[in-house]
């Protein structure tokens, strides 16, 4: 039986990585779509529901960072096996028992298991592509996250309405296990990192993490992704509840709104990333091709969030403003990954991507809890509490995106890190001659 060609093999691997991210999103978002049922069945207050939503992120960022360091030393293939196993067990826990404590434990487990997901899949993907080829594959991984959102927006409300939310959890556990079997059969490790001689640290000399983590480019792109993730985190908890209990939509209507927004995110990601990669291949500088597009998207998206419930006060206006903000802010995530990979040594890229994702998704610990608090302060007014929270997210994002146009300089940062690495190499004492 003939073996797969490298090109065919990398397409298979990318398809499997996209599939696991789809499953990851379904695992994460089922809590939001089942939220109304869970609140009613377990008699949860807004603060309790917000706490469970935030609990998912308690170990999410920490796990992502720790596993990212492991990704520097161990094959991504086996790390993904471990992650999928945890996802399966966490969903089974909710299926077998239904209490607030079990729900919290399940969300903690799922957060720990999915925390490294984006960074590890991107790291595994980058091992199959050279530096100038990575923007589009990185966006495909991000698009798969959106595909998971599309599928979840239609399939999860339908499954929950017809078969119950516990059966939906059981189905997702089965999907995770099925993917695990496929990955063991067809997954493989790429070798592109060893062939990339242009990245900082390709000679095996590590750059001190304080220089990698505290440079202006990494700090600011991580901050931008943190701010963009604030409303994104609400899709795992409050968004569906806001549309149903705050705006009066049915579960399926809320699903259709999220479906339309997610479809728009996919189109935007593919369009912007394709244009950016084409510009790079045609010789455009990184500032125009990798900094300006996501920052402009964030500026316009932030204005949409600020308008929600203020300038846009009608039902259609609120939904349009919120959807516009969510769609445009999602463009920054793929660029954040690509910029982080661009400035990172190959040997440290897994950890850097994990730290970037960990700092970004730390927003998930704050956003659901903050919205729950705001709703409580406003006497249980879900619509107003949600909208005021999103307004605040929009103001912070607008300010930082405007500054990002000036502060993000990935190519300059890369050159400085290269110079620092060379300085470290020159400062190392020469090895003593071997005695005869």
Secondary structure, 3 states (H helix, E strand, C coil): CCCCCHHHHHHHHHHHHHHHHHHHHHHHHHHHHCHHHHHHHHCCCHHHHHHHHHHCCCCHHHHHHHHHHHHCCCCHHHHHHHHHHHHHHHHHHHHHCCCHHHHHHHHHHHHHHHCCHHHHHHHHHHCCCCHHHHHHHHHHHHHHHHHHHHHHHHHHHHHHHHHCHHHHHHHHHHHHHHHHHHHHHHCCCCCHHHHCCCCCCCCCCCCCHHHHHHCHHHHHHHHHHHHHHHHHHHHHCHHHHHHHHHCCCCHHHHHHHHHHHHHHHHHHHHHHHHHHHHHHHCCCCHHHHHHHHHHHHHHHHHHHHHHECCCECCHHHHHHHHHHHHHHHCHHHHHHHHHHHHHCCHHHHHHHHHHHHHHHHCHHHHHHHHHHHHHHHCCCCHHHHHHHHHHHHHHHHHHHHHHHHHHCCHHHHHHHHHHHHHHHHHHCCCCCCCCC
